[in-house]
Amino acid sequence: MIQLGRNGIQIDKEPEICPVCNSVISPLRTDVLKEMWKDQSSWSNKLDVIYECPSAKCGHLFIAHYKRKSESEGSINAFHSFSHSSPQKFMPPKLDDKIIEISPSFSKIYNQAASAEASELTEICGIGYRKALEFLIKDFCLSEHTEDESKIKNMPLMQCINKYVSDVNIKECATRAVWLGNDETHYERKWVSRDIEDLKLLINLVIHWTVSSLLTKEYMGSMQRT
């Protein structure tokens, strides 16, 4: 346990990662920012402590949030357990360069959806992932069928997949991702046993097989038998 000033306040540990730069640190404690009170009672339920990142490249102040774990209000050795730190800087997912090249809009939309999810906007992030999937699939189809640009842009996504996606792995994963993505936009869910994690996994599979298809085409085109 670590003692904080007077009044017998203790914490179980100090934050080990800076939420701004995501580096492993031994933070510099500056002050107890505030104690929050539950139901106007006289004992602290939550505790916020200001820390400073010791990294010369960062140096930001951040707040560590603690929750009281004492068994009773009158406990002298009251202690608080570390919960989380804020502000939490969003770190965008790392996407393959070929995906960014073929569909920069997918990269932008996907990162915004991931940012919404990281901010616990769970009711809208699925819609963003569904939109990102549509841009990825249609941009991939456009790269393969430039002569049908107008048709691809205006065609419903499932029709586009069925007509223009020939790679079986991409088609099967994309189809299931569309099913789950549509659930995120509808009042009632059809796939009640699946959730946003399944949708993200399927999108990642689409990404994987799309990169594989692009690389295969690239090497088959650049390395011919002599």
N, C-alpha and C positions, 0 to 999 in steps of 0.2 A: 504493500500500500504506500501511496505517496501523500504526504501531508500538504495541504494548501492553506497557508496563513493561519488565522485563528478560527475559533468556533468548532474545532475538531473535524473539519471537512477533509475527507480523504478521497482519493481516486485510485482505481485499480491499475491504471497505466496511462501513459501519455501517448499521443498519436505518433505512429511510426512512419506515416507517409504524408507528404504535403499534398493537399487536395488540389493545389494550383498547378504544380509542376510534376506531380506524381512520382517524386523521388523519395527513396527511403531516407529518413532523416532522424536526427536527435533534436527535436524542436527546442526553441528558446521560449520559455514561458514569460509572458509580460505582465498579465494581470487577470484576475477573475472579473469577467465582464459583467455578469449578472447572475442572480439566483431567481428562478421562477417559482411561484408559489401555487400550490394546488388547493382549490376550493377555499381560498382566503385563509388557509390554516397557517400555523406558525412554523412549519418545518418545510425545508426545501425539497422539492420533488425533482427538479432538474437543475443542472449547473452548466454554465457556459464559461469557457476559459479561452483567453486570447493567447495565441502562439505566433511565433515568427519563424519562417523557414530560414535556416542558417545558410542555405546555398547562395553563393554570390551571384549566380545567374537568375535567382528567383527573388528571395528576400521578402516575399509577400507575407502580410499578416493573415491569419485565418483563425477560425473559431472551432474549438473542439467541444462537442456536446456530450454531456454525461447524464445518466439517469440514476436517481437515488435507489439504492438497494438495501437500505437499513430496514430492520425488521419492525421498528417501532418509532413513533414520533420523538420520544424522549431519548433516543439512543445518543450517547455522547460520542461514540466512535463512528458517527455516520459516514458512510462511504458511498461513492458514486461510481458507476460502471461506464466505461467509454462506449458511446453509441456510434458517432460518425463525426466527420469534419466538414466544414463548409467555408467558402463556396467551393463546390465541386466543379472543376473545369472539365468540360466535355472533351474526350479524346476520340476523334472520329475513327471508325473502323478502317483498317488497312485493306485497300482494294487493289487487285492486280492491275498493273499499268495497262494491260490490253483491254480490260473492261472500261477503264477511264477513257482510253483512246476511242473505243468504239461507241461509248455512250456516256459522255460527260454529264448529261442530264440525269442519268441513273445515279451516278456518284453523288451528285448534289442532293437529289431527293432522298436517297437512301441515308445519307449522313444526317439530313434534317429529321428523318423519321427516328433514327437512332438517338439523336439529341433529345427528341420529345420523349422517347422511352426512358432515357437516363434522367429526365426531369420528372419522371413518374406520371407523364401524360398518357396513361395507358389506354384511354378511350379513343385517342386519335392517332397514335403511332402506327397502328395496324393499317389504317387507311393510307398512310404515307408509304409503308412498305409495299402495299398493293399497287400504288401508283408507280413506285420505283420499278417494280417488276414489269409493268407494262412498257415503260420506256426501254428497259434493257432488252426485252424480247423484240419489240418493234425495231429498235435500232440495229439489233443483230440481223433481223430479217431484211432490213433495208440494205445492209452491207452485202447481203447475199443475193438480193433481187432488186437491184437499182432500177430496173425497168418498170417495176410495179410500185413505185414510191407512193403515188396517190392512193392506190388501193390499200396498201399496208397501213398508211396513216389513218385512214377512215374506217378500217375494218375492226369489228369487235375483237377483243384480244384472243378469245378461244378460237374463233375462226381463223385468225392469223396464225396461231400455233398449229392448228390442224392442216392448214394449206401450205405454209411456208417453212415450218421447222421439220427438217428431215432426220436430224440426229435423234435417235430413240431416247437416249438418256435425257437430253434437254427437253424433249417433248413431254416425257412422262413426269419429270420433276416439275416442269413449268405448269403443266395441267393441274397437278395437285396443289401447287402454290396458288394458282388462281382460285381454286375451290376455297382454300382457307382465307385468301385475301378478300374474296367476296363476302365471306362470313363477317369480316371486320366492318363491312359497309351496310349490312342488313340488320333489320330489327331482331330477327330470330336467327340463331346459329343452326346450321345443319350438322356441322362437325363438332359436337359438344365435347367430345373427348380430346380434341386438339386445341392448341392455344397459340399465342404469338411466337413461342419458342419453336414450334413445329413450322410455322410460316417462315421464320428466319432461316431455319435449317434447310428447308426446301429451296429458298432463294439462294443460299450459299451453294447448294448442289447445282443449281442452274448456272451460277457463276463458274463453278469448277468445270462443268462439262462444256460451257461456252468457251472458256479459255483453252480447254483441251482441243475443241474443234478448230479454233482459230490457229493454234500452234500446229496442229496436224496439217491443215491446209497450207500454212506457210512453208513447212518443211517439204511437203510433197511438191509444192510449186518451185522451190529453190534448189532442190536436190533431185535431178533427173538422172536416169540411167544413161551411161555413156557407152 
